[in-house]
Amino acid sequence: MVKVVFITPHGQRVEAQAATGDVLLKVAQAADMPLEGTCEGQMACSTCHVIVARDWFDALPPASEDEEDMLDLAAGVARTSRLACQIELTPALDGLEVRIPGESHDMQRR
């Protein structure tokens, strides 16, 4: 199992457990985080944008050019921004901490 810590837009820490190989977007949605993931991981939107804690950012594989292009469209982008649909959890990411940007809204929850 891999532990992931989400920081909500209001500063609340929410811990979740995931299996190795799970995609961060699905873990976030299961933890009730407001990430829509409209394109279902096809990198055609930026509705699963997260900000990875600086201590963890370099542990991730580099973003592809397509992911970088989608991040250019996201609101509230930071230097350590990534798309949650592109982060596959591995044992090396046990304890990963990501922040949900304040601009995130899951329109399917309204």
Summary of the structure (lengths in Angstrom):
residues: 110
radius of gyration: 12.4
end to end distance: 31.7
largest distance: 35.6
contacts: 333
relative contact order: 0.29
helix: 25%
strand: 23%
